Amino acid sequence: MEFKVKKTQGGIELSGSLPSEISGADAVEIFPLRDGTYLLAVKGAIDRQRSASVPQGLSSEEKALLKKLLAIRFERRTPDEVDSVLSAKERAMLGSLLEKKAVTVFRSEKYPKGVYNVSDAIYGQARDAPVQAAPVHDPLARGFLVLENEGDARQLSSAVAERIKAGEVAGLRSFDRKYYFIRKDFALAQWPKIMSALEKGDKTAEELSRMIGLPPEACLAILLHMAEEGELLEKNKGKFALA
């Protein structure tokens, strides 16, 4: 469909055959799409479409979960990290929000595993949701946390400074240049199983993981901290033995 453009003192005039819905409208809107390309629409039609795409009937709990998700830095919203700090009920709720398209998984070269993204259509609802009285997010909810960035490690150290001072949490930088944080109660609870396994011979974190059922990074975090405290000896190629 082609239109002729004529400049006038008041602006421009378009002439040509228009769809009746546009020619009969009181006003129209133009939206830029990309260089040289625009979208012509009856005024208000785009907003109505956006409103129609907003998931209806979101509960206060769902809105609170979306707000909790938005509070996590975008690059940290990977499924593994987010799922690790949600309760079973919240994970089920997140699955429902994914089905409703209220939340999507954005993937790119930078984020090959994907990051959770709150739909633009309901961003305002999530942002403005009232804050519910809920437990404060504990970055060490799983008992350990491994960070690769020094800035993130400093930020976490600051956030849990009182717990570090009280001896509840410990952190160290390892030979692999990663930062390993653990809760002492978590490490102590796993210590009997680790000691029993090491009594059978030297073990790497991966070998220990297969024996006791903890993630390799969790095993390595405990092994490094126990070695730091003199309970273990770290041998060649990441093997650990009882001191």
Secondary structure by P-SEA (a helix, b strand, c coil): cbbbbbbcccccccccccccccccccbbbbbbccccbbbbbccaaaaaaaaaaccccccaaaaaaaaaaaacccccccaaaaaaaccaaaaaaaaaaaaaccbbbbbccccccbbbbccccaaaaaaacccccccccccccccccccccaaaaaaaaaaaaaaaaaccbbbbbccccbbbbbcaaaaaaaaaaaaaaaaaccccaaaaaaaccccaaaaaaaaaaaaaacccccccccccccc
